[in-house]
Amino acid sequence: MRFEQRTFRQQGQRYCLRLEPEVWFWLEEIATLRNRRLVELVGDIARDRAKGQSLCSAIRCFAVRFYRRHAL
């Protein structure tokens, strides 16, 4: 499986994330739909994730929930 690594810095916090290219595509699409920058969306997800949940896992779950909500 292939992963892409991206690094973000927001509000003094540094995020170094390795996700599948498809997940990055989904996040970019969601950010565009919400008129947000990708770094802002990642920051929102980081802030709202469950205690102890990895950020990569939270991002994947967020994307699945978003598209599931919009598919029904």
Secondary structure, 3 states (H helix, E strand, C coil): CCCEEEEEEECCEEEEEEECHHHHHHHHHHHHHCCCCHHHHHHHHHHHCCCCCCHHHHHHHHHHHHHHHHHC
